Amino acid sequence: MRAIRRLTVRTVLPEPLAPLGELVTNLRWSWHQPTQELFAAVDAAVWDEVRHDPVRLLGEVPTSRLAELAEDQEFLNWVRDVHADLQRYLSEPLWYQEGHADNPSAIAYFSPEFGITHVLPQYSGGLGILAGDHLKAASDLGVPIIGVGLLYRHGYFVQSLSREGWQQERYPVVDPDNLPLTLLREGDGTPARVTVMLPEGRTLAAAIWVAQAGRVPLLMLDSNVEENSPAEREVTDRLYGGTGEHRLLQEMLLGIGGVRAVRAYTRITGAPAPEVFHTNEGHAGFLGLERIRELTEDGGLDFEAALETARAGTVFTTHTPVPAGIDRFPRDLVRQYFGGDNASPGVPVERILALGSEDYEGGDPSVFNMAVMGLRLAQRANGVSRLHGQVSRGMFAGLWPAFDENEVPIASVTNGVHAPTWVAPEIIKLGEPNQAALKAGDWESAVSAVPDEQIWSTKRILRERLVVDARRRLRKSWWRRGASAAEIGWIDDALDPDVLTIGFARRVPSYKRLTLMLRDPERLKSLLLHPERPIQIVIAGKSHPADDGGKRLIQEMVRFADQTDVRHRIVFLPNYDMSMAYPLYPGCDVWLNNPLRPYEACGTSGMKAALNGGLNLSIRDGWWDEWSHGENGWDIPSAEGVEEQDRRDDLEAAALYDLIESEVTPRFYDVGANGVPTRWVELMRHTLTSLGPKVQATRMVRDYVEQLYRPAARAGRALNTDYDGAIALAHWKQRVREAWHSVSIEHVESAASDAFEMGERLQLRAFVCLGTLSPDDVDVQVVHGRVGRDDELSDPEVTSLSVAESYEAGRHRFEGDVLLDRTGAFGYTVRVVPKHELLTGAELGLAVLAS
């Protein structure tokens, strides 16, 4: 019989256990082992049954047990100690509080998904996990971030398999009353609301749920409220689901509603208003439009001045290396939602369309590109690894056509992972005797102090835990696929805790090449079934529900893994999520990553494995291209120059098989008299010492603060104090754009000789016509460096010339010299670019080159 209505009955804790409720609602427990141990002590059996969900734990533990604990003085002391530790964590000065005086008062961090814990299923993959790790690391460092996202009633889908191995999706209801969330309320107790206007007089309202991640509040907007019509209530139904129009509504709520939620939160709580707004991928790009609207309609600025003010304090991070990964909407759809009767007086729809227009060579004039808008609305932008920054500069070079690719103003901050979340407790305990060295950054001393036998025995424990968990999940999957008890007895012997274990788990778009290992099935079988040096592979991953190509790849993998001769050595585990990842990363000896280079933006799963002593076996892409050095894993040779895809896959798969056969397995099974593969443990040590300090999210967040947040705050203050700076900058840009057609380089003079000795200086004079502009408005630059046979400059440097004399009709002579500090072929050119103290690099996209 089906219930006609659903409601939640909350647990009322006995008064002595009240601090336990606060520990449950602060998500610090998700990365704080002592708090998890306290929850397990409430009732270990129930804790396991509810999959380590403390809200469900308190809901399902008998009241008699809670009453018993309320009388247990030892337990109450334990609760008080853990609660006091949380209060210290929330209040003590940390890295940020002891830092630079120019630090922003607060940063608003917008993302469409956040992976903080499996208990809060509001993530689909790497973008969300990265966002969750960003918030956790910010909390650990004391960085005052306010997270902003959406609360999806069905989250992302739960994956299962059909009998034939085809991915199936299920969308269970997520009840916020049963999650570690609190509803943001006004002073009179009524729920706070934000509204976004829609065409035809409709409104989209949303409640604001707050997930407290340590020090960091995460505001999650929920459209399932009574004020909305049925259609609007469904806006926050699913993550990455629905039509293009549905996605547009979600992104309007995230960006526009998100800014309004931040304003409500700071007003209600008294928290500092953000000085910096960080857009994690283009999905939240409309936040820039809302900030411009505030400044025009509430602050009295014109559009151009408001644009400069908003841009100065905005950071945009792009995560995709492929155009297909960017949200692009039909221009007419954007016009429908931002024009007509829903037009904002301060933000004309034509200006909005121009911000997202692909009005560059190779662009599509019929679409509105969210990433392009994000770049135009942010003064600072970055990719998520050094290689991805390079790829992004090429991908978006059309926005700055007058500049070389390497000068496109997109920097890079390489991603990191939150170690307390992803490192197994056993690995953490290995380092506990050497905490002082670790905190001082001396990872080499800390790691070298741990005996080989202890490292190896710990890894064996973690591998066995993975085997047990994988068998449990495999059994559950086969039951769902319709298998009988007689058909699944083999699962008791699936995988082996003493066999070299390779992990592969990620989303399943085609470029990640889930099935590359199947290019030669017989060769793979020979590796799996080797009589002396076998391997075993644990695989997981979800395909987007609309991606039938990805689902076919999963089915191909499942069908191979179903074969009776290899199914004990290779398994596909459905429904990859954070709870699966916790035993998976520590339990694998090798982490495999074989994307189609250079389409992996970063790929943080290998970082998580590395922090648990796993060795990477990877194509040099994403972060691995940056930090692989030959002693912390293996590089799979890339056949990047081969145009035929099948041929390239064959070559790279063959290289993968060769590496496993000739280098990986011999080293793993080369065991000494003490039972330890000494040369393998050496690689584990190199991995921990070379990668441990680099791959951490705390390093990443520090980089964001120092390279992006702090400069953005300074730029914002320069414009936001009384807006005079913004108005002046907007007028200056308009004047420069209008006059730029009259700028030209008439003549360049240098020494007559074609040969110089190293250490000499090349004297240069450039005669430049600036029209109505002054020499203070421009930078006349010599761009110089080595040249190839085609006269293209490689890794050029820039030297500015100084104005030496001015003539009538806007003509000027600029002079300077260049030090010739390298031998070989040398070349230079001269260009004129706009110059203003508040500009960052090539942001105007204007340049005049000498002909």
N, C-alpha and C positions, 0 to 999 in steps of 0.2 A: 504494500500500500504506500502511495507516494504522499509526502507531506505537502500541504497547500501553502505553508509559510515556514520560513527558516528564521531562527533567532539564536542569539548567543547568550548563554548563562555563564557569567564570569566567576572565577574562583575568588572567594573571599579568604585571604590569608589571615590566620591568627595574628594578633598584634605583635607578638615577639618576632614573627617571621616577615614583618613588613619590609625590611631592607631587601629581602629576597625578590620582591616585586620590582624594585628599582634595578636590581641586577639583571632581571629578565628583559626589561624594556630598553636597556642600553646594550646595543649590539656589540659592545666591546667583548662580550662573552664569546662571540664567534671566533675571536683570535686570541683569547686569553685562557690558557689551559687550566689555571687554578680555578677559575669560575666554572668551567665545564666539569671539573672534578667535583666541585660542590654540588652542581645539579645532579650529577650521577649518584651522589650519596643520598639524595632525596629518595630515589627508588631506582636502582640500577636496571632492573628488568624493564620498567616502564620507560626509562630514559632510552634504552635501545629500541623498544617498540615504537616510540614516537620519532625515531630517527634523529635524536639529539635536538629536538625542538622544545625549548623550555616553556613556551606558552602552552603547548599541548601537554607537556609534563605536568604542570600545575593543574591543568584541567582534568587529567585522568588519574592522578594519584588520589587514593581514597582520603576523604577528610579525616578518617581515623589516623592515617599516617601523618598528615599535617599536624594534627593535635599532638601526636606522639613527639614529633620533632620540636614542637613549640615548648615541650617540657624537657628537651634534651639539652642540658647546659653546654655540653661539649660542642654540639652542632650549632647552637646559637652563638657561641664564641667564634666558631668558624665563619658563620655568616657575617658577623660584625667585622672580623678581620678582612674578609674579601671585600665587603662594602666599603670599609675604610680605605682599602687600597684603591678602589675605584674613585673615591672622592679625592685622594691625593693625585691620581692620574689626571683628573679633570681640572685640578686647580693649580698644580705646581708649574713654575716657569719651565718652558722647554726650549728647544733650539730657536724657534721663531721669536720668543719673547726676549731672548738674549742677543738678538741679531740687530740688523740694520735699522736705523731710525727712519729710513724711507720706506720701510715695508708698508704695504697697503693695510688699511684698517680691517678690511674683509674682502674676500673673493667669492663671487657667485659662480658655481661650476655646473653647467647645464649638460645633460646627457640624456638620450632617449632610453637608456637602460643602465641599471646598476646591479652588479653581482657582488653583494656583500656576504650573503650566506644563503645556503640552499633553502633555508626556512622562508626566505623572502624571494620567491621565484620571479624576479623582475629583470631577467637577463636572458640573452640567447647565446652569446659567445664572447669572443675576445674583447670587443668594445665595452661590454658591460662589466666583465671581470676587471678590465683595466680601470674603469671608472670607480668600481668598488675599492680596488687597491689604492687608487689615488686618494679617496676619502680617508681610508684607514691610515695611510702613511701621513697624510696631512694632520690627522688627529694625533698620531704618535710624535709629530714634530711641533705640535701646537700651532699649526697654520690655520688661521680663522676662515675656513671655507664654509660656504653654505651650498650644499648640493641641491639640485633641482631636477626632477624627473616626473614621470607619470606613473600612476598606480594602475596597472592593467588587471582587470577583473579575472582574466584567464591566463595571465602571464604569457610565457611561451609554451609551446605544446609539450605534452608528454609523449615520448616516442616509444612505439612497440613495433614488432615485426609480424607479418602474416606468415602462414605456413610456407609460402613461397619466398620469404625473405624480403617482401616489399614493405617499405616504411609506412607505418600508420600513425595518425596523429589523434590525440585526445586532449581536450581543453578543460580540465577541472576548474571549478569555480574557486577563486581566491577570496576568502572572506577577511577583510581587514580587521574585523573584530577579533579574529583568531590569530593575528599576527602581532609581532612586537612593535606596534605602532601606536601613536597617540594622535587624536584629532586636534588640530589647531583651533582654538576657541577665542572669541572676543572676550573682553573683560566681563561682560554680563553672562558669559557661559554659552552663548549661541555659537554654533560652528561658523568659523570664518569662511568666506566665499570669495572666489574671484570669478569675473565674468569676461567673456570675449564676445564682442558683437559679430553677428553673422549677417549675410544678406537677408532681405525681406523682413527686417525687423526682428529676426530671431536672435536669441542669445545662447551662448554656451557657458554654463556655470560649472564650477568645480569646487569640491571640498579639498582641504589641504591636510594630508596625513604627514606626520613627522616620524621618521625613523632616526633615532639618535645613535650615531656610529662613533662611540667614544665622545670626543669633544665636538664632533661635526654633526650638525643637523642636516638631514636629507628631507627636503620637501617634495611630497609626491601628490600630484594633482589627480583627482578622481571625479570623472564626469557622471558617475552613477548616483545622481542626487535628484531629489523630487522636483526641483525647480525646472529640470530639463524635460523636453519632450522625449519620447522613446528613441528617436534617431540620435539626439544629442547624448542621451545616456550611454549609448553604445560607442562613443568616440574612444574611450579608454578601455575597449573590450580586450584587444589582443595586441601583443607586441609584433610589429612588422606584418600585420595582416590587413586584409581589406583592399579596396580599390585605391586608385591614386587620389581621388577626392577624400577618401577616408584618411589617408596618410597626411594629406594637406591639413585637415582639421586637427589631427593629432599634433602636427608640428606647429600650428597656430597656437594651440593650447600650451604646448611645451614652451615656446618662445615668448609669446605675448602674455599668456596666463602665468608663465613662470616668473617673469619680471614682477607682475602684480602680486604673485604669492610671496616673493622676496620682500616687497614693500610691506605687505600685511604682516609678515613674520617679524621684521625689524620694528615695525610700529607697536605690535602687541608685546614683544619680549624685551624691547629696548636694546637688542643686539645692534652692533654698528652696521650702517649701510655699506654695501660693497663699493669699493672704488674700482675694482676690476671685475669684468665679466668674461668668463672663459667658455667658449662654445666647443664642446667635445664632439666634433664632426658637424656636418651641415644641418642636421635635423633640427637643431635649436636656433638656426640662424635668424628667425624672425624676432629674436630678443632685441636685435639691433634696431628694428623698426619701432618696437615699443619704446625703446629709450629715446629715439628721435621724436616720437610722438609726445612723450613726456616733456621734452625740452622745447618743442614748438608750441604745443597747446597749453602746457602748464607753465613753461619757463619763458615764453615770449620770444624765443630765438627763431630766425628764419631757418629753412631746411638745411642750407649749406653749413651754417654755423653749428646747428644741432648735429649734423653728420660728423663734423670734425670732433666735436666734444665726445660723441659716443664712440667713434673709432679709436680715439686716443687710449681709452681704458679697456679695449676689447682684445682678447686673444682668441685666435681660431686654430684649432688642431685638426688637420686632415688625417684620416686613418686609412684611406683606400688608395691603392696604387693602380686601380682600374676604373675607367670612366663608368662602367656598368654599375659600380658600387655607389654612385652618387644619385641622390634624389633629384629628379628633373620632372617638372610639372608642365603641362600645356600652358602657354602664356594666357590663353583665354580663361582658363580655370582660375589662375591667379588674379586676373582682371575681375572676374566675377566676384571673388571673395574680398578683394581689397578696393574695389571701385563701386560705382553705382550708388545705391542708397547706403552702402556700408563704408563709403570712402571717409578717410580721416582728413579733416581740413589741413592738418599740418604735415601730412605725409601723402602727397598726391600719388595716385596709382601709377602714373607714367614714370615717376621717379623710382617707385618700387620695381617696376618691370625693368628699368634700366640697370638696377643693381644686380639682377639675376640674369641679365641678357648675355648670351654667347655671341657677342658682337665682335668676334675676332676670326681670323682665318681658320677654317676648319670647324667653326662652331655651327650650331643648329639654331637659326633665328626663331624657330617656332617654340622653343622650350625655355623654361625658367629654371636655372641651375642653382640649387641651394648652396653648393660649395663655392661657386663663383660669387654669389651674394655674400657668403661668409667671409671670403677674402677681401671683398670690397668694403665690408663693414668693420674689418679688424685692422688695426695698424700693425699688429704683430701676428705672424702665422708660423706654424711649424709642422713638420712631419714627425713620425714616431720612431725613426732610426736614421742613422746617417745616410744609408743607401736610399731609404724612403724619401728623405728630404731632397736628394738628388733627383729621384724619379718624379716627385711632385713638382719640382722646378721645371722639368721638361713637360709635364702634363698640363701645367697652367701657364706656360710661357707666353701663350697668346694674349694674356692680359697685360704683358709688358713687352710688346713687340720690338721696341727700340733697344732692348738690352739682351746681352748674351744670357744663355740659360743659367750659368753659374751666378749671375747677378740678380735673378728673380728673388724677391724678398720673402722667401720661405726658408726658415731655419730648420733645425731638427733638435728634438729632445728624445733620446732613446728611452723607450718604455722600461719599466721595472715592475717587479712583483713584490707583494707584501709578505715578507719572510715569516712573520708569526702566524699568518694564515696557512701558508703552503708547506712549511717545513715540518716534518714529522716530529712529534715530541721526543722520540728516541734520538734523532739527529741533534735536536737542541740540547739534550742532556749530554751528548758527547762533548759539546763545547762549553758546558757550564763551568768546569774547573779552570777554563782559560778565558773567562768573560772579560777580564781586564785587557787582555791582548786584543780581543775582538773589538771592544769599544774603542781602543786606540787605533784601530784600523790595521793591526798587525795580524792579518789572517794567517800568514805563513807560519808564524810561531805557534798560534793557537792550534792549527790543523796538524802540524808536525808533532805536537805533544801527545796526540792520540795514537796508541799502538795499532799496528796493522790488524792484529787479531780482533781488536775491539771494533774497528771500522767494519771489518768483513762480517763478523757475527751479527752486528746491528743490521747490516744490509740484508742478511739472510732472514732475519726476523721480519723485516719490512716486505721482503719478497713473499714470504709465507702468508702474511696478512693479505696481500693482494690476491694470492691464489685462493684463499678462503672466500674473500669477497667476490671474486670473479665467478667462482663456482655457484655461489648463492644467486648472483644475478643471472647467470646462464640458466640455472634451473628454473628460475622464475620466468625467464624469456621463453623457454621451451614449453612451459605450461601454458603460457598465453598463446603460443603458436599451435596449441592443440595436441601436443604430444602426450602420450600415456606414460604411466610410471615405468612400464616395461621398456620404453624407448629412451629413457634418460638416465639409466644406471651408469652409463659411461662417464657422466659428469663428475662422479666421485673421484675419478682419476684424471680429470682434465687439468692441464698445467702441472708444473712440478716446481717446488720451491728451490730446487738445486740446479735448475736449467737457466741459461742465459735468457733474460726476459727483455724484450723490445716493446716499447709502447708507441702507439700512434693514435692520437685522439684530437679532433678538431672539427670545425664545421666542414661541410662537404660541397663546396663549390668546385668546379672542374679544375681550377688552377692549383688547388692543393694536392691533387693527384692521389686520392685515396688508393687507387688500384694500380699504381705504378709497380708495386711489388709483385703484381700478378702478370706482368708482361711475359714471363717465362715460367708458367706454373710448375713444370717439372723441376726446374732449377730451384725454385722456392721450396718445393717438397723435399728436395735433397738436403737443403739446409735445415729444414724443420726436423727431419727424421735422421739426421746424421748419427751413426751408431756411437760415436765418441764425443762429438761436439755439437749437440743439437741446440736449436734455438726455439723459443716460443714467443708468440706475438699477441699482445692484447690490443684490440682495436675498438674505437668508439667514435661516434660522430653523428650529427644530425644534418639533414638536408632541409633547406627551406621548403615549406609545404607546397609551394608553387613550382619548385625546381624538379621536374621529372628526370632531368639528366642526372642530377645528384642522387636521386632515389635509385636510378638504375645502377650507379656505381656502388651504392650500399648493397643492393641485391646481388651484384656480381661478387662482392666480397663475402657476403653471407653464404652464398651458394658454395664458394670455395671452402669456407670454414666449416660447412656442414658435412663435407666429405669424410667418410668414416676413417680413412687412413690418416688424416691430419687433424681432426677436430679436437684431439687432446693437446695439440700444439699451437693452434691458432684459433682465437675466439673473437667474435664481434659482440660487444655488450651494448644493448640499446639504452637510450635515454641518458646520454652523457650529460652530467651536471656536476655541480660542485661536490656533492656528497660522493659521487664516484671518483672524482679527481683526488680527494684526500688520500685514499690508499694507493691510487694508481701512480702518481708521480714518485713517491718514495719507493714503491715496490719494483720499479723498472730499473734495469741496469743501463739500458740504452734508450734514448729518446730519438725517434726517427722523424725527420721533417724533409719532405721532398717536393716543395712547391715548384712551380714553373717560374724560375728567376726572370725578372725581378718583381714578381707580383705579390710577395709576402711583405706586407708593410713592416711588421716587426716579428710576430710569432712568439708570444711570451711563454707558451707551454714548455719550451726547452729551457727557459730560465728557471721555472719551478722544478723541473727535473734536476737541473744542475745544483740547485741549493740543497737537494737531497742526495747529492753524490752521484747522480746519473750522468752518463756521458752522452754528448750529442753526436748524432750521425746525421748530417744535414747538408743540403745544398747551401752554398754561401749566399744566403738571402736574408733580408731583415736584419735583426740584431746579430745573428751569427756571422754575417759578413764583416761585422765590425770587430768582434771580439774573439773569433777563432784564431788560435795561434799554433795549432799542430800538436799540442800536448794536453788539450782539454776535450778531445773528441776527434772526429774524423769528418773531413769535407768530402761530400759526394761530388765528383767532377761534373761541371755543368756543360752541356752541349748547346750553349746559348746561341751560337751562330748558325746552327742548323735550322733551316726554315721549315722543313717538313716535320710536322708534329709527331707522327708515328715514329719516324726515324730518330728524332730527338729522345722520345720516351724510351725506345729500345736501347739507345746508347747509355742513357743515365741509369736505367734499370740494371743493365749489365755491370755498370760501375758499382752500383749498390751491392749486387750479389758478390762481386769480387772482393769488395771491402769486408763484408761480413765473413766471407770464407777465408780470406788470406790474412786479415789483420784483427778483426774483432773477436771472433771465436777462439783463435789460438791464444790470444792474450788472456781471455777470460778463463780458459781451462788449463792454463799453465800454472799448476798449483804446486807449491813447495811442500816440504816435509811437515810444515805446521798447518797445512790445509788451506793456506792463503795464497791467492794468485798475486804475488808481490807486484809484478809489473802493472796489473790492473789497478791495484790500490794506489800505485803511484799516479796513474791518470786521474783517479778520484781526487787525490790531494791537489793535483794541478788544477782540476776543475773548481774545487772549493776555494783555493787561494786566488786564482786568476779571475774567476767570475763572481765569487761571493760578494765582494764590495760593490761591483758594478751593476749587477742585475736587480738590485733592491729598489723598491718603490720609494724609499726614503731618499735615495740618491736622485731619483727622477723628480720628486716634488721639490727638493732643494734646487735642482736645475731650473724648474719652472719659476720658482720664486726669484732666483738670482738673474736669470736670463730674460724672463718675460713678465712676471707679475710686478716686480719692483720697477722696471722701466716703464711699464704701462701705467702704474700708479703715478709716477713722476710726470709722465706726459699728460695724464688726465688732470692732475692738479694744476699744471701750467695753463690749462684751458678752462677748468671748471671753477676757479676761484670766484670770478665775477663774469665769466664768459667773454670778456673783452678779447682775450687771447684767441678764443675760438672764432669770434667774429672777424678779427684781423687776419687770422690764417685763412679762413674761407674767402675773404676778399682778395687776399694775396694770390691764392690758387686760381681764382677766377681771372684775375688780371694777367697772370702768367699764361694760362691757357689761351686767353684771347690774343695775346701778343706773340705767342710762340711761333706762329707762321712766319714772322719777320726775322727770326733768329737764324743766322748762317755763319759758317766759318769760311772766310774769304780766301785766306792764304795761311800756310804754315811754313816757317823757315827753320832750318837746322844747319849744322856744320856740313860743309860740302863733302867731307870724307865719307867713304863707305866702310872703312875699317878703323877700329879703335882698340885700345888695349884695356884689359880689365882694370877697373879702378878709376878710369877717366869718367868725366861727366859730359853728357850730351846736352848742349844748350839748345833751347827751343823757344820760338816766338810764334804766337798765333794771333792773326788779325781777325777779329770777330765783330759781326754786326748784331747788336742786340735790340735794334728798333727802340721801342719805348721802355724796355727793361733797363735796369741799371746793373753794373757789375756785381753789386751786392745780392742780386736776385739769382745769380748763376754760379756754377762751379765749372771752370774750364779745366778739363782733365786730360792728361796724357795717359793712355792705356797702353801698357808696354809689357813685353815678356818674350819668351822663346816663340819662334814661328816654325811651322812645318813647310812642306813643299807647296802647299796651297795658300801660303801666307796667313793661315789662321793662327791667331794667338792662343797659346796654351797656358793655363794658369796665370792669366795676366795680373799685373799689379797696377794700381792707380796712383798717379802723382798729380796734385793740383798745381796750376799755374797762377801767378798773381798778376793783377792788372798793373801795367807799367805806364800807360799813357792813354788818354781818351781824346777822341776827335769829335768833330761835328757829325750830325746825322746818326748818332747812336753807335759809332764805331770805336773800337777799343783794341789796344795791343796788350796781350798777356804774355808773360815771360816766366821761364823757370828752367830747371835742369833735372836730368835723370841720371842717377849713378849706375854705371855699367858694371855690375858686380858678378856677372856670369859670362862665361865664354860661349862661343857658338853663335848660331843664327839668332839675331835679335830683331824685333820689329815693334812698331808703335803706331798708334793712331791718336787723333785728338777728337774730343767730343765736348759738347756743352750740355749740362743738365741743370735743372732747377735746384736752388739751394735755399734752405730755410732751417733755422735752428730746431723747429718742431717737426721737420720731415724725418722719416726713417728710410734711408736708402732710396730705392727706385720707385717709391710708392706712387708718384704721379705718372710714371710710365713715359715721360717725355725725354728725348735726347736728340741732339743734332750731331751727326758724325762728319768728319772731314772727308771730302771726296777726292 
